Amino acid sequence: MTVKLRHGDRSQAVSQLQKKLNANGAKLVTDGDFGDETEKAVRAYQRKVGLVDDGVAGQKTQAALSGASCVLLLGHADLAAAAKRLGVDLASVYAVNEVESLGSGFASNGKPTILFERHVMYRQLSTPVHADDDASQLKQHADELVLTNPNLVNPKPGGYAGGTAEHQRLARARMIDDSCALSSASWGAFQIMGYHWELLGYSSVQDFAEQMAKSEAEQLDAFVRFIEADPALHKALKAKKWAEFAKRYNGPAYARNLYDVKLERAYQRHTACGCEKAAA
């Protein structure tokens, strides 16, 4: 697992980072101290290769320095476009991306990051979709599946496998019902649930899943659509009311996990870095 390196860190890993940055045009003293100059060099490299220039050397930046492709990854231009579309300052979008995303929208197997929710699958299978659907029969069928496939269909959350194994769970669930299965997973860096597909303007849940597999830019687009679809959430972001934004996006556990505090701190840091000026 790649350890994030950021301002204030002091280690041999920072020295290695500095050496790689120097090999890409920086002129740093390789002292293992992640100070202002190293952060500037990280931002410059990130901008050069098209990554989000947040000054943090995480998995994507370190992978790029080792020769990995950045084609599918989120970039500064994507965040700038999202900020313009939402009518908010760029530092706000940078903060939300830093705190609310998983950091990577794709798993090691190249497929979009997902988490399959068996309790949502149970609910989707039990919910009438067509006028002639019998709710009682749907529920009976779902209850039968609980007995035969408890890790895929269950009124209780759980059964998680994690990582790429979640795609194996999804594949098995799709054999039960394709649309219900795709709707029952959260997708991409921003963990947007598949059942939001219609609200977000996709033609089908299959279309939504296909877009999430294309790039992190498409995953960000889904996130922007999600904010646009919730006027209160959008208003909170515009006003920088971080507690209200976190409550609406993360649920009641936001305070315990300090999402509002993290958003405020990230916003202040990105404001101080001058990313607005750089984007002009």
Secondary structure, DSSP 8 states (H G I E B T S, - for coil): ----B-TT-BSHHHHHHHHHHHHTT-----SSB--HHHHHHHHHHHHHHTS---S-B-HHHHHHHTT---TTS--HHHHHHHHHHHT--HHHHHHHHHHHS-S-SB-TTSSB-EEE-HHHHHHHHHS--STT--HHHHHHHHHHHHHH-TTTS-SS------TTHHHHHHHHHHHH-HHHHHHTEEETTTTEEGGGTTTTT-S-HHHHHHHHTT-HHHHHHHHHHHHHT-HHHHHHHHHT-HHHHHHHHH-GGGTTTTHHHHHHHHHHHHHHTTHHHHH-
